[in-house]
Amino acid sequence: MNEVSVLVVDDSALMRNLISRIVENTPGLKLAGKAMNGAFALEKIPQLKPDVIVLDIEMPVMNGLEFLKERKKLGIDIPVIILSSIATEGAAVTMKCLELGASDFITKPSGSVSNDIGKVAERLSELLLAFGGNYARAHNRGAFSNEEIEFVVQNYRKQSAPKDATPVVQKKPVFVSGLKREPIVPVREGGKIEIIAIGISTGGPNALREIFSKISPKICQPIVVVQHMPAGFTAEFARSLNAICPLEVKEASDGDLLKTGRILIAPGNFHIYIEKKSLAYVIRLSDSPPRNGHRPSVDVLFESIVKNYQNRALGVIMTGMGRDGAEELANMRKQGAWTLGQDEASSVVYGMPKVAFEYGAVQKQVALSDMAKAISELATTHC
C-alpha cells in the first residue's frame, strides 16, 4: 500500500513544522516536502510529485490565491487543502480559493500547544487521506480505502479527546448496517414534495457548488442544507453559492420562514431543524450537544423532516465520513419520503451515503454530475 505524499506550503517555519509533524504521525501519509511560498511550490511539484498540497493563503512572493491561479493555467490537478484564518476576511478569501479550484479547507491552529491541535490533526488527516488518496488511486498509486481512512481518523479522535471528557452516548441505530442491503418498505407511497433536505460533509463545498450552479430555477420547494463546516464560514459560503445559483441562497437564521425556491445553509456550530407554527414552517437553531460527532448534524435536520413532513419530502445524502444522516434518512424513507444518495465513484469519501445505502434508506444512487438533474426532476415532477 503506497502512502499519500503531501507537500506543505507555508511561509511560517512554525506552521510548516507543525503540519509536517501531523503528516508524519498519520498512518498512510508521508511528507513529500515543504515550500515557503507558492513560487517555490510550483518549482518543487515536478520533482516531488505530491498527491495533495496543504496551502497557506498569506505568503510573500506568491500567495495562495496566486498559486491557485497559476496552478489552473498550468493544468495541475493535484488537490489543494487551504490553511485558513478564522477571521471574517479569512472566510471570504477561503471561499475565493474554493472558486479557484481548492478542494477544501481547515482553520489554522494557533500554535504547537494549542487546545485545538487534536481537532486540526483529525480534520487535516481526514482531508489529506481522502483527497490525496483519490488522486493517488486515479494515477494508479495505491492508497488507503474509505474504511482505512475512517479507522485512522477515529484513532485521532480517541487520542485528542480530553482525559476527563464525558463519553458521548450515541443513539442506537434503528437499522443495523451490513454487507447485504435490505431496501426499506415504506408505510406509505411518496407524496407531493414540500421540502428538500440535503446532508453532506467531506468534499461538500465543491459538490454543492456543482449542484447549485446547475439546479433548476423552477424548483418550488424550500431547500435546507447541513454542510459540516466551522463557525464563521457558512455565511460567506452561502454568499458564494448565491452568486452562482438561480435560486436564493443564504445562511439560515433562527425563525426564518421556509420559502419557495430558497436555499438555507445551516450555520456553523448550530443544529438546524424545522418547527411547525400555526401558519408556516420555520427554522430553529440549537446549540445542544453534537450528534454523531457533529454540530450541525444531518440527523437532527432529517429527524425534524420525519416529524413534520413524513412522505412529503426529498432527502439527499452525499459525500462525507462517518454515518451522520444515515439513520434518520432511513426513517424518512420508512415514512415514504423520496431519497437520493451519492454514488461511491463520485464521492470524495463514501461514508455517509454508504451507511445510508446499507440501511436501505436510498432509493437511487446518483453520480455528482447527475445530482442536480435528479433533484430537479423529482422536485418539479412532485411539486
Protein Blocks (a to p, Z undefined) as FASTA:
>chain_A
ZZdddddddfblklmmmmmmmmmmpghiacfbdcfbfklmmmmmmmnopabdcddfbdgh
iafklmmmmmmmnopabdcdddddfbfklmmmmmmmmmnopabdcdddfbjkbfklmmmm
mmmmmmmmmmmmmmmmmnopacddfklmmmmmmmmmmmmpcfkbccddddddfbdcdfbd
cddddfbdcdddfbdcddddehklmmmmmmmmmpcfkbcbdcdddddddehklmmmmmmm
mmmpcbdcddddehiacdehiacdddehiacdddddfkbccddddfbdceehiacdfklm
mmmmmmmnommcccdddedehjehjlmmmmmmmnopacddddfklpmblcklmmmmmnop
ambacdfklmmmmmmmmmmmmZZ
